[in-house]
Amino acid sequence: QVQFVESGGGLVQPGGSLRLSCAASGSLFSMSYLGLGWYRQPPGQQRELVAGITIAGTTSYADSVKGRFTISRDIAKNTVYLQMNSLKPEDTAVYYCNSRPPGPNWGQGTQVTVSS
């Protein structure tokens, strides 16, 4: 099974930037044959998909983050990134990575708080 470990979250002011990282591991795992996504769960709300990247490298984004967030991956490092710019208070959430569709193993996530 694939395991995910997210990092890079923190407290940032509105308009600021953060770069999240997610290291994936598992027996015979390779990002070259798995689509991946970044998900987030705001306080009191359900988890939602915010960005995805296919096996071919095609990216997609939720309307709420389009133009501000960028998903990328380093297959050799089995790591997926989420560059977040122009952050807004409504981006506050715990951010997770997982496959698309998501598997049963969620990491601990990384907290992103956007506040002045």
C-alpha positions in Angstrom: 0.0 0.0 0.0 1.0 3.6 -0.6 1.9 5.9 2.3 1.8 9.7 2.1 3.7 12.2 4.3 2.8 15.8 3.8 4.9 18.8 5.0 5.4 22.5 4.4 2.3 24.0 6.0 2.3 26.9 8.4 0.9 30.3 9.2 0.9 32.9 6.4 -0.6 36.3 5.9 -3.2 36.9 3.2 -1.4 37.3 -0.2 1.5 35.1 0.9 2.8 31.9 -0.5 3.6 28.4 0.7 5.0 25.3 -1.0 3.7 22.0 0.2 5.5 18.7 -0.3 4.2 15.1 -0.2 6.5 12.1 -0.1 4.9 8.9 -1.3 6.3 5.5 -0.6 5.3 1.9 -0.8 6.3 -1.5 -2.2 6.9 -1.1 -5.9 5.3 2.3 -5.8 6.0 4.8 -8.6 4.3 8.1 -9.4 4.8 7.2 -13.1 1.7 4.9 -12.9 -0.5 6.7 -10.4 -2.5 9.9 -10.7 -2.3 12.1 -7.7 -4.1 14.9 -6.0 -3.9 17.5 -3.3 -7.0 17.6 -1.1 -7.9 19.9 1.8 -10.3 19.9 4.7 -11.3 23.3 6.0 -12.5 23.4 9.7 -16.0 21.9 10.0 -16.2 21.0 6.3 -15.7 17.9 4.2 -12.5 17.1 2.4 -12.3 18.4 -1.2 -10.0 17.9 -4.1 -8.1 21.1 -5.0 -5.5 20.0 -7.6 -4.7 16.8 -9.5 -2.0 15.5 -11.8 -2.5 12.6 -14.2 -0.1 9.8 -15.1 0.7 11.8 -18.3 1.3 15.0 -16.2 -1.9 16.8 -17.1 -3.0 19.1 -14.3 -6.4 20.3 -13.1 -7.6 22.6 -10.4 -10.7 23.5 -8.5 -12.2 26.8 -9.6 -11.4 28.3 -6.1 -7.7 27.9 -6.6 -7.2 28.1 -10.3 -4.5 30.6 -11.3 -3.1 30.6 -7.7 -2.1 27.0 -7.0 0.3 24.8 -9.1 0.7 21.1 -8.7 3.9 19.4 -9.8 5.8 16.2 -9.2 9.3 14.8 -9.2 8.9 11.1 -10.2 12.5 10.3 -9.3 11.9 11.5 -5.7 8.3 10.2 -5.5 7.3 13.6 -4.3 4.4 15.8 -5.3 4.3 19.5 -4.6 1.6 22.2 -4.3 2.8 25.8 -4.8 0.2 28.1 -3.3 0.3 31.8 -4.1 -2.0 34.7 -3.3 -3.3 32.8 -0.3 -6.7 33.8 1.1 -8.2 33.2 4.5 -10.6 30.7 2.9 -7.6 28.6 2.0 -7.2 27.7 5.6 -7.4 23.9 6.0 -5.5 20.7 6.6 -4.0 19.7 3.3 -3.5 16.1 2.2 -2.2 14.3 -0.8 -3.5 11.0 -2.1 -4.1 9.2 -5.3 -7.0 9.9 -7.6 -9.4 8.5 -6.8 -8.1 8.5 -3.2 -7.0 5.3 -1.6 -7.8 4.3 2.0 -4.4 5.5 3.5 -4.4 9.2 4.3 -1.4 10.9 5.8 -1.5 13.2 8.8 -1.9 16.2 6.5 -0.2 19.6 7.0 -2.0 22.6 8.5 -2.2 25.8 6.4 -3.5 28.9 8.2 -4.0 32.1 6.3 -4.5 35.0 8.7 -3.3 38.5 9.5 
